Amino acid sequence: MATGAGIVAHVTDHHDFPTFEDGIWWAIVTIPAVGYGDIVPTTLWGRILGSIVILFGVTFLSFLVAIVTSLFVDANRAELEETRAAKDEETRALLQSIDGRLAAIEGRLGSMPDTTS
């Protein structure tokens, strides 16, 4: 993107961007909407190109940050689901153990003579 914008800047505005390198440098510092001010377009078409480069740059960087963030969130979510599944299995085993012990206690209580009457 920076190379293409730099070439277009040089081709359309030789005065402000006398070399391809100047055009590419300008595009690189313009993409994140920073700009150093050492090279600036002064023609209408140069300013239009600069506006387009800024809009595309900010949009591209926003998508890039969103994609990277999404990858981290998905990785964290998968890890949390694995942890939750392990805890659920541990809880299930504990409840089955308690259920077995309770059944044994109820069995013993049922076989005891009734002393309340």
Secondary structure, DSSP 8 states (H G I E B T S, - for coil): -HHHHHHHHHHH-TTT--SHHHHHHHHHHHTTT---SSS---SHHHHHHHHHHHHHHHHHHHHHHHHHHHHHHHHHHHHHHHHHHHHHHHHHHHHHHHHHHHHHHHHHHHHS-----
